[in-house]
Amino acid sequence: MILVTGGTGLVGAHLLLHLVENGENVRAIYRSQNNIQKTKSIFELYKKGDLFQKISWFEADILDIPALEIAFTDIEYVYHCAALISFDPKDEDKLRKTNIEGTANMVNFSIAYGIKKFCFVSSIAALGDLAAHETSITEKTEWNPEKPHSDYAISKYGAEMEVWRGLQEGLDVIIINPGVILGPIPTAKICAQGSAELYTKVANGLSFYTLGSTGFISVTDVIRIAFELMKSDIKNERFTLIADNIVFKDILNTIAEALKVKKPNIHAKPLFMNFLWIADGIFSTLFFQKRRLTKATAKASYSNNLYSNEKIKTALGTVFLDVHQYIKDISRF
């Protein structure tokens, strides 16, 4: 049997659908009954609602040791997708506890229960920092602790260290580092999760764009590659998963075209973005609001890091979906 954490999130829900479509026996962890409906809505979106009943749901939390002990019964393989995603400095403790301590718990139980293979869904945020002689970030790019990183990036890097510890203690592992994951456009039934907020912002009339870039990938590619890696003889490796490096302006324009709304038309330069995150910090402190723009997200909006996907293409012969076409196709739902 396969155990999936984060089954009510974007990646986890699509992974569950892919697993049951392929005849796998699956147990999924959930924290709230309401969250399960998010996953059900994904199944229904793809006209596969009948497959939803094939999932064995188990109420637990990756920080709940007694519950995890029961959840791991009869499990052979683990996909650890659960994580807290936040770039608000106020969430530093929550990020470390959920992403690092939670992953440590999953690794410890996997070792104790003799799990055959463990897949961890990390992020390109946990990859290294370019040195002066490097032009693109790969799986071998070294993490530089002297350079600034978001709390989220640090937590995912720390989680990876727990997975590598598991390797040293005899656990076979796979780590995937996806870029910005694009999934279905939010509807009345499908809540905005993670990168889906891009759709919502554009639909609501986003005026600004930036000329920074990063790696993007469809959720379809992420779960397909994770499944193929777990089924293969490949182990104890990490893989950067991006379909392409894309400028933010271009991705926003594609979303606007798909939604048939106005494209963002004001260039937000780095100086302006830096002003915005400072202003947002003051506003959120005065009015006790959650941060909408942080220093980390502002910097990311105009950074131009290039990520290489050559390793996964060599390992599996992967051909990625075109991100722009994927957005157009998914808008038809």
N, C-alpha and C positions, 0 to 999 in steps of 0.2 A: 504493500500500500504506500501511496505518496502523501506526504504531509505538506500543505501549503499555508504559509503565514501571509497576512496581508491580502487575503482573498476577497476583501470588499473594496480594495483599491483598484486603480486603473490597470496596473500590470497584473495583479493577482486575479482579478475577475476574468481578464482575457486568457490568462494562463489556465484557469480552471476550465473554461470552455474548450480550450485546445486539448487539454488532457482528457476530458471525458469524450470528446470527439474521437480521440485516438484509443478509446477503450480502456483507459487507465482507471484504476480504483483509487479514489481520492478522498482524503479527509482535509477539511479546511477549518482553520481557526477563525472565530469571530468574537468580537467584544460586545456587540449590541445587535439585537434582533432587527432593529431598523436598518442597520448597515447591510444586512443580507439582501434587502430589497434593491440596493444599488447593483449588486451582482446579478440579481434576477433580471433587472432592466437591461443589462448588457446582453444577456442570453436572448431576451425577447427582441432586442434591437436587430440581432442577426438572424431572427426567426428560428432560434434554437431553444425556445422556452422549455420544450419537453425534456431536454438534456439536464436542466437544472436539478431535477429530482435525483440525479445520479450522484450528487455530491453529498458526502457525509459531513455535516456541520458539527463542530465541537466548540462550545463556549470556553474561551481561555484568553490569556494575555501572555505575551512573551516575557513579561515581568512576573508572572504568577507561577512560581515553581511547582506547587502541588498540582495545579491544573495541567501544566506541561507534562508532568510525569505520566498522567493518564493519556494525554493526547499522543504521546510517542509510542504507545502500545501497538505492536504489530506493524510499525512503520519501517520501510526499507530505504526510501529516498526522501529528501527534503528540499523544497524550494523556499528559501527565506526571502520574501518580498516585503514584509512589514517594515515600515520606517516612518519616522516623523520628518516631514519636510517643512522647514521654516527658516527664514533668513532674518527673523526678528531677534536682536540680541537678548531680549527678555526671556527667550526660550532656550537659552544655552543649557541650563540644567536638565530640562526636559529632553533636549536633543541628545545629550550625552547618556542619559539614563536609558532612553528608549533605544537609540541606535547602537550604542556600545554595550551597555549592560544587557539589553535584550538579545543582541547577537551573541554575546558570551554565553547566555543561558541556552540558546539554541545549539551552539557548538558543543557545550558541555553535555547536553542530553544526547546529541548525535553521537558523541564519543561513547557515552555510557551505554547506549542502546545499539551500538554496532551498525550505524547507518552506512549503507553502501556508497552513497555519494550525496554531497551537499552542495547546492547551488545558492550563491548569495547574489542578490541584485543590489549592486552598489551604484556608483554614479561617476561621470567624468569629473565631478567636483573633487573626487578622491585621487585623481591621477596627479602626476608630479608637476613641477614647475620648469618651464623652459630655461635651459642654460644658454649662455651666450652663443654657443656653437650650434644650437639646435633650432630647427625651423618648425617642427610639428611635435605634438605631444603623443607619445606612444605608451605602451604598457611598461616600458623600461625607464621612462622619464622619472628622475628621482624627485621625491617630495622634499621641498626645502622648508624646514620649520622656521627659518628666519624671515620668510616672506609672509605677508598677510593672507589669511584664509578665513572664509566665513565659518561660523560655528557649525553650520550644516556640513561643510566640507570636512572639517576636523572630526566631526562625529562619524562620518562615513569612512574616513581614513582609519579612525580608531576601531571601527567595526571590522574593517578588513584585517587589521592586526589580530583580532580575535579569531578570524577565519584561518589566517596563516598559522596561528598557534594550534588550531585544531589539526592542521596538516602535520605539524611537528609531533602531535600526539596520536597520529595514525589515521586521521580522517581524510578521505579522498574528497577534494573540493574543486569547485569551479566558481570563479568570480566574473561577473559581467559588469561592465561600466558603461551603461547607456548614456547618450546625450540627452537633450530635451526630448521627452517622449510625447508624441502627439497621438491622441486617441479620438474617439467620437466627439462630435460637437454636442455640447450640453443641450438637453431638451427638458421638457417638463418632468420627465422621469429620470433622466440621467443628470446627476449633479456635476458641477464643475469641480474637477480634481486636478491639482498640480498644474500642468501646462495647459489644461483645458481653459484656464482663466484667460489665456491669450484670446481665445475665441470670444469670450464674454466681453472683454475690454474692447475689442474691435467692434463687436456688435453694438456696444453701447456708445460708439462714436469716438474712439481713441483718436486724438489729434496728432500726437507726437510719434516720431520714429527715431531710431538711432542707427548709426552705421557700424556698430559693433557686429561681431559674428560669433557663432558657436556651432556645435554639432547637433543635428536633429535626426530623429529616427521615428518611424511609426511603431506603435505598440504591437502591431502585427508582427513586425520583424523581431522585436525584442523577445516575445514569447516563443516564436518559431525557433530562433537561434538557441535560446536557453534549453528548449526541449531537445534539439538536435545534439547539443553538447552533452546533455545528461545521458542521452542514448548512445553516445559514441564512447570510444576507448580513451578519449582525451580526459585528462585529470590534472589537478594541481596547477592550473594555469588561470590567468585573467585575460579578458578580452574587451577591448574598447568597441562599443557598438554605436556607430553613427552611420547614417546613410550618406550624409554630405555635410560640409561646413557651409552654412548659409548666413547671409547678412540679415539682421533683424528686419530691416526695411522690406526686404524681398519676401520674407515669410509673412509679415503683416499684410502686405499687399495681396498675397495669394489668399489669405484668410478672408480679407475684405471682398475679393472677387467671388469667392465661394459663397459668402453670406449675402452678396449683392448689396453691400453697404459702402459708404464713402471710405476711401483709403486715407490713412494718416498722412498729413501733408506738411507738417512742421518738423524741421530737423532739430532735435534736442541734442545740442552739442555737449561735450563733457563738462564744461563749466556750468551749464544750466542744470545738468543732471546732479552735479555735486551740490548746487544750491538747493535743489528739490529735496534731496535726502536729508539735508540739515534742517530745512523747514519742516519736513514731515516729522523729524525727530522731536522738534520743539512742540509741534501741534499735538502729537500723540502723548507727550508727557503732560501737557497742560490739560488736555481733555480726556486723559486715560483711555486713549484709543489704541488699537493694534496698529503696528507699523505697516504702512503700505509700500514704502520704499526705504531701503536701508543702504548703507554705504556699500555693502557687498553687491547688492543687486544693481545699484547705480553704476558701479565700476564694471560689472559684467556687461552692462548694456552698451558700453563703448569699447570693450576689450576685443581683440581680434585673435584669440587663440585658435590654432589649427590642430585638429585631432586626426590621427591616422587610423584607418580601419583595415590596414593591410594584413594584420595578423589573423583576424577572423576570416578574411577572404581566402587566405592561404590555407587555413586549417579546414574549413568546410566548403570552400568554393562559393561562399555566400554572394548572392546577387540581391541587393537591397531594392525595396520599393522606392520609387521616386517620391520624395516628400511632398512636392507641390501637387503631383497628380493624386497622391493619397488624400490630401486635404480636399481636393475637388471631388473625389469619389465618395469620401465619407460624408460630405455635405448633402449628398443625395438622399441620405436617410432622413 
